Structures are given as structure tokens and as C-alpha cells.
Amino acid sequence: MSIAENVQRLKNELPAEVTLVAVSKTKPVSHILQAYEVGHRVFGENKVQEMVQKWEALPKDIQWHMIGHLQRNKVKYMAHFVDLIHGVDSLKLLLEIDKRARQHQRTIDCLLQVHIAKEETKFGLDVEELHQLLSSNTFQKMENIRVVGLMGMATFTQDRVQIKKEFGLLKDLFDQLRRTIPNMHVLSMGMSADYDLAIAEGSTMVRVGSKIFGARDSVTPK
Ligand SMILES: *Cc1c(COP(=O)(O)O)cnc(C)c1O
């Protein structure tokens, strides 16, 4: 199967209201173009420098999503074009995004990453930290960011019952917040191995890499 076929098949399979983010990290520009040529426009990267290089090389109607863990000192390199930042997990990071967005006279949409997995190593806010952040004055005063939803990653396990449970928890939290926070409409959960479960639990955005582009050569994080 080609990249173009993979993208088209996935889009036919997904409910119309679910956004597909094609995760192109480590993959060359020529592979991204294969998906672009069949009409796909939303791509996700997990390293700022790589995303900037691809943004420079590719058509400007691509929507670039930053899906990886983000360091504050890197925000400035992508603040002029990034479409959605998935992995925001601190007020400090949000403040930096707000500042850089303001310099470019734009508003940057963000998702707060919630820690739902059993592993200690995964990034993200716990439920209490999430509520604290959202109720802080600092948060409420920021004008150049918009928190439009939540993002989460399930435990890396074969145990589908466990994964389903974690996605269910995130969905409940999302529904709860949606009652009080305007703009909340994105629930980013689900990857190649578990997007079916995520969608069954109410995901509105899936981040799919290997199922579109094939296995990555290296998954060693920097
Ligand atoms: C790499 C990555 C994905 C995609 O993973 P696949 O298993 O290849 O679909 C999704 N989300 C995040 C945060 C990632 O880093």
C-alpha cells in the first residue's frame, strides 16, 4: 500500500467529525507530499526544528501540529505558523506561547496534555494540576492563546481494556470541562495502534504515523 492509499483508506474509515493528523516525524518531505497530493493538509511533528524545515520546504496551506513535548525556548521558532500545539503541560509554557503569539499578532490554539497512562514517564498534567491551571488568574488573562481541548496518551500496553479505561477517563474530564470552558471542542487521543478504541471513547482527533507512513527507522528520542 502506498502512502496515498493509506491516507485515503483511513479517511474513509474515520467518522467525518474526527480529524486525522498525519504524523510525519522522521519522514522526508517527499513522503509528506504524497499525502498532500491526495488532499491531506494536517500533519504532526514532534520536534520543532524538523517541523520548521518542513514548513519552509512545503506548500503553505499545510496545517502543522506540534505533538511532542515542547521546550519553552523553542516556541519562538514556530510561533508564526504553528496551527495547534498538542502537548502543553504547564502554565509557564502557555505564558511563553502567549507572548510569542502576541509578537506575531495572532492567537495560537493549544491542547492541554493530561497524564492518563500508568507509566511515570509520560508527560502531562494530573487532574488537579489541570484544574489549578484553568482556574488561575494568569491563565484567564492570556489573550493570545486559546485552549481548545485536551490531549492524552494511553499506557504503552497490549491490554486493550486498560487503554479503553484511560481514554474513557480523559473523555469524562473533557465533557466536564466543556460545560464551563468556552472553545473546548478538541479531544486528541488515539495513535496507529489504538485509534479505534479512542474513537469509540469519543476522540475527535487522532494522531496516526506508522499506519500511514510505515515504521519509523529510529524512535530514539533526543
Ligand atoms: C509518534 C507519535 C504519534 C504517532 O504514533 P504512531 O504509533 O506511529 O501512529 C502520535 N502521537 C504522538 C505524541 C507521537 O509522538
Residues whose N, C-alpha, C, O or C-beta is under 5 A from the ligand:
A	BS01	LIG	V23 N46 I67 M191 S192 A193 R207 V208 G209 S210 K211
